[in-house]
Amino acid sequence: MLMTTIVRAEERQVRYKTVDANGVRVFYREAGNPDKPAILLLHGFPSASHMFRELMPELADEYHLIAPDFPSFGQTEAPSRDKFAYTFDNLAKTVDAFTEKLGLKRYAMYLFDYGAPVGFRLAMWHPERITAIVSQNGNAYEEGLGKKWEARKEYWKKPTPELRKQYASAYALDTIIGQYTFGTPENSVGPDGYTLDYAYVQMPERAEMQNDLILDYRSNVALYPEFQKYMRDHQPPLLAVWGKNDPSFIPAGAEAFKKDLPDAEIRFVNSGHFALESHHREIAALMKAFLKKYLK
């Protein structure tokens, strides 16, 4: 009994590593036994793999969990803009190379925010590798875009330097705190996540790298029909677990998965965009109930 307890404790222990992928030194968190089914956890803006700090130990007894930081996010290297194109295609190529380096041949994906367009690119490129998808406020439909995207669409049509400067507000501390706390139960979100994210976006040149990605987000919306075709053609098992009060990616985005995946499971939690901050245990329980049907 003591040995079993020790082994389980070791599996839940998060490990911190780096590896070279696509010319970038990628930082990642890992937990669980590599012999168990793999889950690739892909973070969003303006965060990094630390957003999974409480979820990973909840799942590590049953799954092998891997959570990389994207280039210019968190602890991963941020090559200069003249050496690395900050586009979603390039983020996805880096994560793809990362999975190759780690020898991930089959894996489920947890997709959040920016992680969704990165992950759906991986799925289109390697449909045979994807065992299941958990989308937590990870959008793939026009229906899921909240009102703030109307202004961004105008910016994408005419990306003037003046409009680009306006997006500096996305990196203000109050804005980041709002992303974390809007729509969440009172006093349910600690300051650690948004304080760390603010520190990251203040690092040299990070703002301009992030501005490149804000502009390039138009490429994701343009690819929505291709993401949807992938789902129709391959019918991956999908759980959409959504913070129902998210103003960025609204609940209609979760419901829209049913159009292409009739068997998709749709669940809502009483939270906002960063639903893991207040509901990581509930989301972990929903994931376990869902994934046990498909991952052996």
matplotlib code that plots the C-alpha trace (Angstrom):
import matplotlib.pyplot as plt

x = [0.0, 2.8, 4.6, 1.3, 0.9, 4.4, 4.0, 0.8, 2.4, 5.2, 2.8, 1.0, 4.3, 4.7, 8.0, 9.5, 11.6, 12.8, 13.4, 14.4, 11.6, 11.3, 14.4, 12.9, 13.7, 10.3, 9.5, 6.9, 5.3, 4.8, 3.0, 1.8, 3.1, 4.2, 2.8, -0.7, -2.9, -1.4, -3.2, -1.6, -2.7, -2.6, -2.9, -4.3, -3.6, -2.0, -1.2, 1.1, 1.2, 1.0, -2.8, -2.8, -1.0, -4.0, -5.6, -2.6, -2.3, -6.1, -5.6, -2.0, -3.0, -4.8, -3.1, 0.2, -0.1, 2.1, 1.7, 4.1, 4.5, 4.1, 7.0, 6.8, 4.6, 5.7, 9.1, 9.5, 12.1, 10.9, 13.0, 13.2, 10.6, 13.2, 14.0, 10.6, 7.2, 4.6, 1.7, -0.6, 0.7, 4.2, 3.0, 1.4, 4.5, 6.5, 4.1, 4.0, 7.8, 7.6, 5.3, 7.6, 10.6, 8.7, 7.6, 3.8, 2.1, -1.4, -2.8, -5.9, -5.9, -7.2, -7.8, -8.2, -8.4, -5.3, -4.7, -7.8, -6.5, -3.1, -4.6, -7.1, -4.2, -2.4, -5.6, -5.9, -2.3, -2.4, -5.9, -4.8, -3.0, -5.9, -7.8, -10.2, -10.6, -11.6, -12.4, -12.6, -13.6, -11.7, -13.6, -14.0, -17.2, -18.3, -21.3, -18.8, -17.3, -18.5, -19.0, -15.4, -14.5, -16.6, -13.9, -11.1, -12.7, -12.5, -8.9, -8.1, -9.6, -7.6, -4.7, -3.4, -0.5, -2.9, -5.3, -2.4, -1.4, -4.8, -4.3, -1.6, -4.6, -4.7, -1.6, -2.7, -3.0, -6.6, -7.5, -5.7, -7.4, -10.7, -10.0, -9.5, -12.3, -15.2, -18.1, -16.6, -18.1, -16.9, -13.5, -13.0, -10.0, -6.6, -4.1, -1.3, -2.2, -3.0, 0.0, 2.3, 0.7, 1.2, 4.9, 5.3, 3.7, 6.0, 9.1, 11.2, 9.5, 6.7, 4.0, 5.0, 5.1, 1.6, 0.4, 1.5, -0.6, -3.7, -3.5, -2.9, -5.9, -7.8, -6.2, -7.9, -11.4, -10.6, -9.8, -13.0, -14.6, -11.5, -11.6, -15.2, -14.5, -11.9, -14.5, -17.2, -14.8, -13.1, -15.7, -13.2, -14.8, -15.3, -16.2, -16.9, -16.7, -17.3, -17.2, -20.7, -20.1, -17.1, -17.6, -14.9, -16.1, -19.8, -21.8, -23.1, -19.5, -19.8, -23.3, -22.0, -19.8, -23.1, -23.5, -20.5, -20.2, -23.7, -22.3, -20.3, -20.9, -21.6, -21.2, -21.2, -19.7, -20.5, -17.3, -15.7, -12.9, -10.3, -12.7, -9.9, -9.1, -12.4, -13.6, -10.5, -11.9, -15.3, -13.6, -11.3, -14.3, -16.1, -12.9, -12.4, -16.0, -15.7, -12.2, -12.7, -15.1, -12.4, -8.9, -7.6]
y = [0.0, 2.4, 1.8, 2.3, 5.6, 6.7, 5.8, 7.8, 10.8, 10.7, 10.5, 13.6, 15.5, 18.1, 18.1, 21.1, 20.6, 22.2, 20.9, 22.4, 22.5, 24.4, 26.4, 27.5, 26.4, 25.3, 25.1, 22.6, 21.0, 17.2, 15.0, 11.4, 8.1, 8.2, 4.7, 6.1, 8.0, 11.4, 14.7, 17.8, 21.0, 24.1, 27.5, 30.8, 34.6, 36.2, 33.1, 30.1, 26.5, 27.8, 28.0, 24.2, 24.2, 22.9, 20.8, 18.6, 17.0, 16.2, 14.1, 12.8, 9.5, 8.4, 10.3, 11.5, 15.3, 17.7, 21.4, 23.6, 27.4, 28.9, 31.1, 34.5, 33.2, 32.1, 30.5, 29.5, 31.4, 34.5, 34.8, 38.3, 39.2, 39.3, 35.6, 34.2, 35.0, 35.4, 33.8, 31.0, 28.8, 29.2, 28.6, 25.4, 24.3, 24.8, 22.7, 20.1, 19.9, 19.7, 16.7, 15.0, 15.6, 14.1, 11.1, 11.8, 9.5, 9.6, 12.2, 14.0, 17.8, 20.4, 23.5, 26.9, 30.3, 30.6, 26.9, 26.1, 27.4, 25.9, 22.6, 22.4, 23.0, 20.0, 18.0, 18.9, 18.0, 14.7, 13.6, 10.0, 11.2, 12.9, 10.6, 13.2, 16.9, 18.9, 22.5, 24.9, 28.2, 27.2, 28.6, 27.3, 29.0, 32.5, 32.0, 31.9, 35.3, 37.9, 41.6, 42.6, 40.8, 43.2, 45.9, 43.4, 42.5, 46.1, 46.2, 43.1, 44.8, 48.0, 47.4, 50.9, 51.8, 53.9, 50.9, 48.6, 51.0, 50.8, 47.1, 48.1, 48.1, 44.3, 44.2, 46.6, 45.0, 46.0, 44.3, 41.1, 41.0, 41.5, 38.5, 36.4, 37.6, 38.7, 36.4, 34.4, 33.8, 36.5, 35.8, 32.6, 33.7, 34.2, 36.9, 34.5, 33.8, 37.3, 38.8, 36.3, 37.0, 40.7, 40.2, 38.1, 40.6, 43.3, 41.5, 43.1, 43.0, 40.8, 43.4, 43.7, 39.9, 39.7, 42.5, 40.4, 37.5, 39.8, 40.8, 37.3, 36.0, 36.8, 33.7, 31.5, 32.9, 32.3, 28.7, 28.0, 26.2, 24.0, 23.2, 22.3, 20.1, 18.2, 17.6, 16.5, 14.2, 12.6, 12.8, 13.1, 12.7, 16.2, 17.7, 21.4, 22.6, 26.4, 29.2, 30.4, 34.0, 34.5, 37.7, 36.7, 33.3, 33.1, 29.9, 29.7, 28.7, 25.6, 24.7, 25.1, 22.0, 19.9, 21.0, 19.0, 16.6, 15.4, 13.3, 16.1, 16.7, 20.3, 21.4, 24.8, 26.0, 29.2, 31.0, 33.2, 33.0, 31.5, 28.9, 26.7, 29.4, 28.9, 25.4, 23.2, 20.3, 20.4, 20.5, 17.7, 15.5, 16.3, 15.4, 12.1, 11.0, 11.9, 10.6, 7.2, 6.4, 6.9, 6.7, 3.3]
z = [0.0, 0.9, -2.5, -4.4, -2.6, -3.4, -7.1, -7.3, -5.6, -8.1, -11.1, -9.8, -9.5, -12.3, -14.0, -15.8, -19.0, -22.2, -25.7, -29.1, -31.7, -35.0, -34.0, -30.6, -27.1, -25.8, -22.1, -21.0, -18.0, -17.8, -15.3, -15.2, -16.5, -20.2, -20.6, -20.1, -22.7, -23.6, -23.4, -25.0, -23.2, -25.2, -23.5, -24.5, -24.4, -22.5, -20.5, -20.6, -19.4, -15.8, -16.4, -16.1, -12.7, -10.8, -13.5, -14.2, -10.7, -10.9, -14.0, -13.7, -12.0, -15.2, -18.1, -19.4, -19.5, -21.5, -21.6, -23.6, -23.6, -27.1, -28.5, -26.9, -24.1, -20.6, -20.3, -23.9, -26.0, -27.8, -31.0, -32.4, -35.0, -37.8, -37.1, -36.3, -37.8, -35.1, -36.9, -35.8, -38.5, -37.1, -33.5, -34.7, -36.6, -33.5, -31.4, -34.2, -34.1, -30.3, -30.4, -32.9, -30.5, -27.7, -29.8, -29.3, -31.9, -30.4, -28.1, -26.9, -26.9, -24.4, -26.4, -24.8, -26.5, -28.7, -28.2, -30.3, -33.7, -32.9, -32.0, -34.9, -37.3, -35.7, -36.1, -39.8, -40.4, -38.5, -38.0, -37.3, -34.1, -32.4, -29.9, -28.5, -28.0, -25.0, -25.9, -23.0, -24.5, -27.5, -30.5, -34.0, -35.2, -36.1, -33.7, -30.8, -31.4, -28.8, -29.6, -29.1, -32.3, -34.4, -33.8, -34.5, -37.8, -38.8, -37.7, -39.8, -42.9, -42.4, -40.0, -39.7, -37.3, -35.2, -34.7, -33.9, -31.1, -29.6, -28.8, -26.2, -23.9, -24.2, -22.1, -19.3, -15.9, -15.5, -18.8, -17.9, -14.4, -16.2, -18.5, -15.4, -13.2, -15.4, -15.0, -12.1, -8.6, -6.2, -4.6, -6.6, -8.6, -7.0, -8.1, -9.1, -12.7, -13.9, -12.0, -13.8, -17.2, -16.7, -15.9, -19.0, -21.4, -20.0, -21.1, -23.9, -27.4, -26.2, -26.9, -30.6, -30.9, -29.4, -31.7, -34.7, -33.4, -32.8, -36.4, -37.6, -35.7, -38.9, -40.4, -37.7, -38.6, -42.2, -41.4, -39.4, -42.4, -42.7, -38.9, -39.3, -42.3, -40.3, -37.6, -40.1, -41.9, -38.9, -36.1, -33.2, -29.8, -28.4, -25.1, -25.0, -21.4, -21.4, -18.9, -19.7, -18.8, -21.2, -23.2, -25.7, -26.8, -26.0, -25.3, -28.9, -29.8, -27.6, -29.0, -32.6, -32.3, -32.5, -36.2, -37.2, -34.3, -33.4, -30.5, -29.0, -25.3, -24.3, -20.6, -19.0, -15.8, -13.9, -14.8, -17.4, -19.9, -17.6, -16.2, -14.7, -12.2, -10.4, -11.6, -12.2, -10.1, -11.9, -15.3, -14.3, -13.3, -16.5, -18.5, -16.7, -17.3, -20.9, -21.7, -20.0, -22.9, -25.5, -24.1, -23.1]

ax = plt.figure().add_subplot(projection="3d")
ax.plot(x, y, z, "-o")
ax.set_aspect("equal")
plt.show()
